[in-house]
Each structure stands twice: as C-alpha cells, then as structure tokens.
Amino acid sequence: MNSWFNRLAAVSLISLLFLCLSWELWLAPLRPGGSMLALKALPLLLPLFGILRGKRYTHQWTSMLSLAYVAEGLVRAASDEGTSQILAMAEIITATGLFAGCLGHARVTAPSRAVKAAD
C-alpha cells in the first residue's frame, strides 16, 4: 500500500537531503568552498530505502529524526541572515513535511486500523 503520506514523506526526505547538501556546499556555506556541516545530510540516507519501500517502522523513527532538522532550521532562521535564513525556512518547511508524512503513513498503516477495517 503506497499512501499519499508515504509519497509526501519520500519527496520531503529527498528534498531535505538535497537542500542540506546544496546549502552547505554551494548556496550559502559557512566557509567559502563548502563546510563540513554538509555531513548533516548523512543521517538522512539511513531511512531512504525504508521510506521508499513504505516500511512503517522506518517512518516512525524518521519522524523523530526530522525534528532535529526542524530545530536546526529554527535556530538558523533566527540567527542567520540573507540566503542562509531563507534556506533555513525552507528546511523548516521540508522537515515539517517529512514529519507529517511519516506520522500520517504510520497512522494509516497501524495494525489496529487493519483490525477495524476487517470488522
């Protein structure tokens, strides 16, 4: 079952991955030429295949992972200026989309929902 929430989570995860890399390597790095902060994209690779396959457990723990990116975006939106601040707002929106997609998918694929549907 490939729910709308799963597609939202997959698109948000891939978008967040590319946003983090492009932000720290090209668009507005902390240092000219890119920074090691681009490594923040690595944890996003861990749930990639589970999200693409619609695994419920992966969606559950990825929802918690996405909150770290929301928090980082909030801090940098408040402290940075210019392009970096705009990218931080984009990170907040994308990570929130990931959070909502993961929670929605976990909810619609809950085993208790399957039991209720059978009744």
Beta strands, then each sheet from edge to edge (+ up, - down):
end
